[in-house]
Amino acid sequence: MSTNGIGREPPLPEQLVNRPSPATYPVRMRILMSGGSGLIGTALSARLDADGHTVVRLVRRAAKDGEFRWDPVAGTVDLAAFEGCDAVINLSGAGIGDRRWTAEYKDELLSSRLLATELLAATMASLERKPQVFLSGSAIGWYGDRGDERLDELSAPGDDFLSDLCQQWEGATAAAEKESIRTVHLRTGIVLSKRGGALKKQLPLFKLGLGGRFGNGHQWQSWISIDDVVGAISHLLSSEVCGAVNLTAPNPVTNIEFTSMLAQALHRPAFLPVPSFGPKLVLGSELVESLLLGGQRVLPTALQRYGFEFQHPTLDVALDAVLHSS
C-alpha cells in the first residue's frame, strides 16, 4: 500500500451505508443552488440547464423567476425553495483572494461559509422530504502548504488559516450527514477560466510578455479547467461517492511549469520572476504566502475511482481549450 494515500479506498461514513443507490436518482433533477452567480455557479447552471435539470437559485436580493430569498446572516430561508428538490449545491462564500486578509475580512471569509452551509444543512435535515444529495463547497487549501507531498482525500489537513477555514466549512454540513443525506465536500483547486479566477488576473501581464514565476517557482499548483470542474460536479450529482472529493486535474504542475506553459500558449516570453515583496505590499504577507508562494500537489483519486473522465487532463490541453473558448 502506498504511504502517501494514493490507492486507498476512502472509508464510507457509517450513517450513509444504507443510502439509496445511484439508480434511484431521477434522470432530470430539481436542484437548489446557492452561490450561483460566481464563476463556477454560472457555468454549472448553464450545464445543468442544458442537461435538462431544473435549477432554482437562492439569492439575497429580490427574487426573480426561479429564485428564492435567503439571508444566512439572519438565519432565514424561504422553505418553498426546497419543495421537490432532489439535490442542493452550495457554492456560497466571500472571495478568498479578493482582499487583504485583515482580521475583519478573515471573519467574513469564515462566516460567509459557515452560516450559509449550516443553514442549508439544518434546513434540509428538518424537512419531511429531504433532498438526496448535498454538494458543498470546500477547497484544496484544506491540506495547507505541503511541498512535494502527493495528496489525496485521506491526507491529513494543514495547520494554517485556510486549512482551518476549510475544516470548519466541511464540518458545517454535519446536520445533513446525520440525516443520511449523501454529502460531498468539493475540495476545488485553481479553476482555469478566462472569465474569472487566477487566470483572468494573470492574462493581461502574460499577454504583454511581463509574466513569470512567483518566488522560486517550485510550489505546486493543482488546477482544473472550468469545463472539468463543471463536469465533475454534474457527475457527482448521481454517483455513489460521498465525503471529500478533490476537484483537480490528474496532472498538477509547479509554478515554473505553469507560467512557462501559459506563456508558450500565448506565444510570449516568461522570464521575469515576480518578486514577493510587490504582491505582499498590496495583498499582505499571509495571503501571498498561502495562495501564491505555497502550494499543494493534489490528486483527484476519488473522482477517478468513481468513473469521472477528464476532458482536459494535462495543462497544455486545458490552456488550449480555455484560451480558445468563446
N, C-alpha and C positions, 0 to 999 in steps of 0.2 A: 504493500500500500504506500502511496506517495506520502511523504512527510509534509508536503505543502498544501494538502487538502484536495488536490485535483484527483478526480476519480472516485471520491467517496459519495455514497448516496446520502442526500440530506435527510435527516430524520423527519418523520411525519408527526406533527403535533397530535397528541392523543385524542383531543376533542374533535379532530377532523377525520378520524379513521373511517367513520361511517357516513361521510358526506355523500351527496348524490354523485353518481358517475357522470363524466363529461357528456355522455349520450343523452342525459336528461335536460341539458341546456337547450333552450329554444334556438332555432336557426336564426330567427330575427328577434333580437333582444331590445328591450326598453332599458336604456342606460342613462343614469343620472350622473352628471359630471360637474365637478367644481374646478375652478381654475381654467375654464375652457377658453379664455381669451389670450392665454400665453402662447409661447412658441409651440410647445408640444400639443397643448389643448386645441389650438386652431387647426393644426394639421391632422390630429387624431379625429376631431369632429367631422372633418371633410371625408376622411377614410371610412368612418363608421356609417355616415350617411350614405356614401356610395355603395357600401356593402349591404344596405337595406335595413340597418338598425335604426331605431328611433332614439335620438339623443335629446334629452332635456337638460337644461343648464341651471345651476344655482348662481344668482347674481346678487350683488349688494345694492345696485341701483334699482330704479323702477323696472319691473319685469315686463318683457315683451312676450310675443307668442313663443311657446316652447321654453319659457324661462320661469323661474320661481325665486322669490326673495329669501335671503337668509342674512343673518348677522352673527357671525361666530363670536364676536366680542360680547354681544349681549346674550349669546346662547340661544338664539331663536332661529327657527327654520320652518318654512311652510311644509307641513306634513303631506300636502297634496302632491308635492314633488316626488314622493316615494311610491305613490299609488301605481301598482302594476310593474314596478321596476324589477328587473332581473339582476342588474349589476349597478354598482356605484364605482366611479373612478374619481379619485381625489388628487388633484394637481395643485392645490392651493399653497401659497407661501410667498412671502416677500423675496425679491431677487437677492441671491447670495452675493453676487459680485457687483451689485448696483451702486453701493455706497460704502464709505469708510466704516469699519466696524467699531463704532463708538459703543459705549455701554448701552445707550438708548437704542441704537439700531440692532445690537445683538438681542435685546429683549424683544424687539419687533420680529426679527427673524425666527425666534423661538416661538413666541406667542401666536404668530400668524399661522404656524404649522400645527401646534398643539391644540389650540382652541378649535380650529376647523376640523381636524381629524377626530378629536374627542367628541365633538358634536355629532358628526356623521356616524361614528361608531355607536354612540349611545342611542341615537335615534333609530338606527337600523335594529339594534338589539331590542328596542321597545315595541317594535311593530309585530302585529299578529302574522302578517305575511311578509317575511323578510326577504330581501334580495339574496341571491345565492352566492354572489361574488362581490368582494371589496378589493379593488386595486388601489393602493395608496402610495403616494409619492415617498421617495427617500433618495439617497444619493450615495455614490461611492466614497464620499467624504467619511462615511461610517468607519472606514478602515484606517484613516489617518495617513500620515506620510510614512511609507513602508519601504522605501528604497527599491531594491531589485526583487523583493519577495513576491512570488506568484500568489495571487489572492483569489479564492473562490468564496462561495456563500457561507462556508463553515469557518472561514478565517476569523481570528479574534478582532475585536474592534480596536480603534486607536484611542488616544487619550488627550486629544486636543478639542478645541471648541466645536469644530464641525462634526467630529465623531460623537461628541456628547449630544449635540443637536439632533443628529440622525438617530441615535439610540432612543432618545425621548420621543422623537417623531414616530418611530416604529412602535414604541410601547403604547402610544396613544390609541392604537387600534384594538386594544385588549377587550373592550366590551363586545365588539363584533366577533372576535375569535372565540370568546366564551360561549357565544350562542351558535357555534359551529358554522358561521358564515366563512366560506373559503376566502382567506385573506392573503394577499400578495403584497410584499413591500418592494416597490420599484426602485432599486438602487441604480440610479441613472448616472452615466458617465458624461463626458463632454459631447454635447449634441452638435453635429455639424449641419449648419444651415446658413444660407445667405441672408435669411430673414431675421436672424436674431442669434443670441448667444455669443460665445467667444469668437467664433469665426467671423461673424459680421464686424466685430470690432477690429479684427486683425487685417481684414481685406484691404482697407484703404492704404495702410502703410506698405503692405506687401506689393500692392499694385504699383506703388511708386518706387519699388526696389529698396525700401527702407526697413524691411522686416528682418528679423533674426531671432536667434535663440534667447531664452531667458536664463540668466545666470550661466552655469556651466553646461546647461542643456541636457544633463544626464537624467533628469527627473522623468518618470514615466507618465505618459498621457493615455488614458483609457477612454477612447472616443466611440461614437456610434453615429451613423448617418440619421438624419431626420426620418427618412423613409423606413429604416430598420427599427428605430425606436417606436414608430407608429405601428409597424407590422408586428413587433414583439408584444406590444400592449394588446393589440387586437387578438393575437394568438393566445395570450394568457386569459382572455375572457372565457374561453371554453376548454382550456387544457386542464390537466389534473394537478398541476403544481400549486403549492402553497408555501408561505414563508418568504424568505428573502430571495430575490432574483436579480442578478446583475444585468442591467441593460447596457452592455458594452459590446463592441465588436470583438471577435476572437483573436485579433492581432494588435495589441497595444504597441505603441512606439515611444521612443524617447523624444524629448522636446527637440533635440537636434534633428532627429529624423523627421519629425512633424514639420518643422519650419523649412527644412530642405525640400521636402516633397511638395509643400504648399507653394514655395517659390518656383519650383520646377513646373508645377501645374499652371502657374501664371506667367511662365517664361520670364521670370525676374531673378535677380541675384538675391541671396540671403546671407550676406557676410557680415552684417552689422549686429553684434550682440547687444541686447537691451540691458543696460546696467540696472541693477536692482534699486539703486537709490532714487531713480526717477519715479517709477510706479509707487515706491514707498512714500514719497512725498505727497503724492496725490491720493493714494488709497489707504495708506497706513501699513506698517510693517507686518502686523498679524495677518491681514488679508493676503498680502503679497506672498508671504512665506508659505501660507497654506494653499492658495489657489494657483500661484504662478511658479514658485520655486520648489514646492513639494509635489509629490505625485503618488500614484498607486498603479501597480501592474495587475489589473483586474481581468479575470477571465469569465465568460458567460457560461459557466458549467451547467447550471440548471436549465437555461434556455435551450442549450444544445441537447441535453439529456431528454428534454421533453419535446423534441422534434422541430424546433424552430430553425428555419434555413435563412441565412443572411443573404440579402441582395448585394450588400457591399462588405464583404469580409475583410478586405485589405484597404489600406488608406488610399492608395493610388486610384483604385476603383471608386471609392467613396468620394474623393475630391473631384474626380472627373464628372461623376453624376451630379454632385451638389453644385459645382460651379457652372455647369451647363444646363441646369434645370430652369424652367420658365418661371 
